[in-house]
Amino acid sequence: MAGYKILQADKQGIYVLKFIGEIRLNLCSTLDNLAESITHDPEFKTVVVDLTETEIIDSTTLGLLAKIALAAQKQSNFLPTLISTNPDITRIVTSMGFDKIFIIVREPASRIEELEEIPVLKASEQQVRDKVLDAHRILMGMNSKNREEFKNLVRALECEEAG
């Protein structure tokens, strides 16, 4: 079995995403594509993100989740839900300010049916860099702590892009 998997289900504009294993940079194109398709769905209302089986989650992934959450709030005024039973993952998402853009549930979902695995997309180095930059800009826009945390990374990526 691979070290990661993303499962998805949707019904009447409510999306459920389940992240399994190590969700890192290598999935940024897949996640960005997923974020775009979800947020451009005219029926999109909200999203439930299940991190109960997530072992590792990086800041690029968090930025893309923030993108989906902010779009959900803008489109429907529904606060999305994030499920995290791992104290380390919960601490990370809370430290990033996700408690302001998600309802954070610390109990597992009882049963989620009909989830389909999302195929992983290939991406060029430039596409990955663009997605990392976009994700971190979103995180920086959420609060001053994130702005301070990621300013050097964003500045370095912007310099690479310009140079």
Contacts in CASP RR format, 6 or more apart in sequence:
PFRMAT RR
TARGET T0000
AUTHOR 0000-0000-0000
METHOD contacts of the structure
MODEL  1
MAGYKILQADKQGIYVLKFIGEIRLNLCSTLDNLAESITHDPEFKTVVVD
LTETEIIDSTTLGLLAKIALAAQKQSNFLPTLISTNPDITRIVTSMGFDK
IFIIVREPASRIEELEEIPVLKASEQQVRDKVLDAHRILMGMNSKNREEF
KNLVRALECEEAG
3 21 0 8 1.000
3 22 0 8 1.000
4 19 0 8 1.000
4 20 0 8 1.000
4 21 0 8 1.000
4 22 0 8 1.000
4 23 0 8 1.000
4 24 0 8 1.000
4 26 0 8 1.000
4 27 0 8 1.000
5 19 0 8 1.000
5 20 0 8 1.000
5 21 0 8 1.000
5 117 0 8 1.000
6 17 0 8 1.000
6 18 0 8 1.000
6 19 0 8 1.000
6 20 0 8 1.000
6 23 0 8 1.000
6 27 0 8 1.000
6 30 0 8 1.000
6 31 0 8 1.000
6 34 0 8 1.000
6 117 0 8 1.000
6 118 0 8 1.000
7 17 0 8 1.000
7 18 0 8 1.000
7 20 0 8 1.000
7 115 0 8 1.000
7 116 0 8 1.000
7 117 0 8 1.000
7 118 0 8 1.000
8 15 0 8 1.000
8 16 0 8 1.000
8 17 0 8 1.000
8 18 0 8 1.000
8 34 0 8 1.000
8 115 0 8 1.000
8 116 0 8 1.000
8 117 0 8 1.000
8 118 0 8 1.000
9 15 0 8 1.000
9 16 0 8 1.000
9 112 0 8 1.000
9 113 0 8 1.000
9 114 0 8 1.000
9 115 0 8 1.000
9 116 0 8 1.000
10 16 0 8 1.000
10 38 0 8 1.000
10 41 0 8 1.000
12 43 0 8 1.000
12 45 0 8 1.000
13 41 0 8 1.000
13 43 0 8 1.000
13 44 0 8 1.000
13 45 0 8 1.000
13 46 0 8 1.000
14 45 0 8 1.000
14 46 0 8 1.000
14 47 0 8 1.000
14 48 0 8 1.000
15 38 0 8 1.000
15 44 0 8 1.000
15 46 0 8 1.000
15 47 0 8 1.000
15 48 0 8 1.000
16 47 0 8 1.000
16 48 0 8 1.000
16 50 0 8 1.000
16 112 0 8 1.000
16 115 0 8 1.000
17 34 0 8 1.000
17 47 0 8 1.000
17 48 0 8 1.000
17 49 0 8 1.000
17 50 0 8 1.000
18 49 0 8 1.000
18 50 0 8 1.000
18 52 0 8 1.000
18 53 0 8 1.000
18 112 0 8 1.000
18 115 0 8 1.000
19 49 0 8 1.000
19 50 0 8 1.000
19 51 0 8 1.000
19 53 0 8 1.000
19 54 0 8 1.000
19 57 0 8 1.000
19 61 0 8 1.000
20 53 0 8 1.000
20 54 0 8 1.000
21 53 0 8 1.000
21 54 0 8 1.000
21 55 0 8 1.000
21 56 0 8 1.000
22 55 0 8 1.000
22 56 0 8 1.000
23 54 0 8 1.000
23 56 0 8 1.000
23 57 0 8 1.000
23 58 0 8 1.000
23 61 0 8 1.000
24 56 0 8 1.000
24 57 0 8 1.000
24 58 0 8 1.000
24 60 0 8 1.000
24 61 0 8 1.000
25 58 0 8 1.000
25 60 0 8 1.000
25 61 0 8 1.000
25 128 0 8 1.000
25 132 0 8 1.000
26 120 0 8 1.000
27 61 0 8 1.000
27 120 0 8 1.000
28 60 0 8 1.000
28 61 0 8 1.000
28 64 0 8 1.000
28 123 0 8 1.000
28 128 0 8 1.000
28 131 0 8 1.000
28 132 0 8 1.000
28 135 0 8 1.000
29 121 0 8 1.000
29 122 0 8 1.000
29 123 0 8 1.000
29 127 0 8 1.000
29 128 0 8 1.000
29 131 0 8 1.000
30 118 0 8 1.000
30 119 0 8 1.000
30 120 0 8 1.000
30 121 0 8 1.000
31 61 0 8 1.000
31 64 0 8 1.000
31 65 0 8 1.000
32 64 0 8 1.000
32 131 0 8 1.000
32 134 0 8 1.000
32 135 0 8 1.000
33 121 0 8 1.000
34 118 0 8 1.000
35 64 0 8 1.000
35 67 0 8 1.000
35 68 0 8 1.000
35 71 0 8 1.000
38 44 0 8 1.000
38 47 0 8 1.000
38 68 0 8 1.000
38 71 0 8 1.000
39 67 0 8 1.000
39 68 0 8 1.000
39 71 0 8 1.000
39 72 0 8 1.000
39 75 0 8 1.000
44 71 0 8 1.000
44 72 0 8 1.000
44 75 0 8 1.000
44 76 0 8 1.000
45 72 0 8 1.000
45 75 0 8 1.000
45 76 0 8 1.000
45 78 0 8 1.000
46 72 0 8 1.000
46 76 0 8 1.000
46 78 0 8 1.000
46 79 0 8 1.000
46 80 0 8 1.000
46 81 0 8 1.000
47 68 0 8 1.000
47 69 0 8 1.000
47 72 0 8 1.000
47 80 0 8 1.000
47 81 0 8 1.000
48 80 0 8 1.000
48 81 0 8 1.000
48 82 0 8 1.000
48 83 0 8 1.000
48 109 0 8 1.000
49 65 0 8 1.000
49 68 0 8 1.000
49 80 0 8 1.000
49 81 0 8 1.000
49 82 0 8 1.000
49 83 0 8 1.000
49 102 0 8 1.000
50 83 0 8 1.000
50 109 0 8 1.000
50 112 0 8 1.000
51 57 0 8 1.000
51 82 0 8 1.000
51 83 0 8 1.000
51 84 0 8 1.000
51 86 0 8 1.000
51 89 0 8 1.000
51 93 0 8 1.000
52 83 0 8 1.000
52 84 0 8 1.000
52 85 0 8 1.000
52 86 0 8 1.000
52 108 0 8 1.000
52 109 0 8 1.000
54 84 0 8 1.000
54 86 0 8 1.000
54 89 0 8 1.000
55 86 0 8 1.000
57 89 0 8 1.000
57 92 0 8 1.000
57 93 0 8 1.000
59 96 0 8 1.000
59 135 0 8 1.000
59 136 0 8 1.000
59 139 0 8 1.000
59 150 0 8 1.000
60 131 0 8 1.000
60 132 0 8 1.000
60 135 0 8 1.000
60 136 0 8 1.000
61 135 0 8 1.000
62 92 0 8 1.000
62 93 0 8 1.000
62 96 0 8 1.000
62 98 0 8 1.000
62 135 0 8 1.000
62 139 0 8 1.000
63 135 0 8 1.000
63 136 0 8 1.000
63 138 0 8 1.000
63 139 0 8 1.000
64 131 0 8 1.000
64 135 0 8 1.000
64 138 0 8 1.000
65 82 0 8 1.000
65 98 0 8 1.000
66 96 0 8 1.000
66 98 0 8 1.000
66 101 0 8 1.000
66 135 0 8 1.000
66 138 0 8 1.000
66 139 0 8 1.000
66 142 0 8 1.000
67 134 0 8 1.000
67 135 0 8 1.000
67 138 0 8 1.000
68 80 0 8 1.000
69 79 0 8 1.000
69 80 0 8 1.000
69 98 0 8 1.000
69 101 0 8 1.000
69 102 0 8 1.000
70 101 0 8 1.000
70 138 0 8 1.000
72 78 0 8 1.000
72 79 0 8 1.000
72 80 0 8 1.000
73 79 0 8 1.000
73 80 0 8 1.000
73 101 0 8 1.000
79 101 0 8 1.000
79 102 0 8 1.000
79 103 0 8 1.000
80 101 0 8 1.000
80 102 0 8 1.000
80 103 0 8 1.000
81 102 0 8 1.000
81 103 0 8 1.000
81 104 0 8 1.000
81 105 0 8 1.000
82 93 0 8 1.000
82 98 0 8 1.000
82 102 0 8 1.000
82 103 0 8 1.000
82 104 0 8 1.000
82 105 0 8 1.000
83 105 0 8 1.000
83 106 0 8 1.000
83 107 0 8 1.000
83 108 0 8 1.000
83 109 0 8 1.000
84 90 0 8 1.000
84 93 0 8 1.000
84 104 0 8 1.000
84 105 0 8 1.000
84 106 0 8 1.000
85 106 0 8 1.000
85 107 0 8 1.000
85 108 0 8 1.000
90 104 0 8 1.000
90 106 0 8 1.000
93 99 0 8 1.000
93 102 0 8 1.000
93 104 0 8 1.000
94 104 0 8 1.000
95 145 0 8 1.000
96 139 0 8 1.000
96 142 0 8 1.000
96 146 0 8 1.000
97 142 0 8 1.000
97 143 0 8 1.000
97 145 0 8 1.000
97 146 0 8 1.000
98 104 0 8 1.000
100 142 0 8 1.000
100 143 0 8 1.000
101 142 0 8 1.000
123 131 0 8 1.000
129 157 0 8 1.000
129 160 0 8 1.000
129 161 0 8 1.000
130 161 0 8 1.000
132 157 0 8 1.000
133 154 0 8 1.000
133 157 0 8 1.000
133 158 0 8 1.000
133 161 0 8 1.000
136 150 0 8 1.000
136 153 0 8 1.000
136 154 0 8 1.000
136 157 0 8 1.000
137 154 0 8 1.000
139 146 0 8 1.000
139 149 0 8 1.000
139 150 0 8 1.000
140 146 0 8 1.000
140 147 0 8 1.000
140 149 0 8 1.000
140 150 0 8 1.000
140 151 0 8 1.000
140 154 0 8 1.000
141 147 0 8 1.000
END
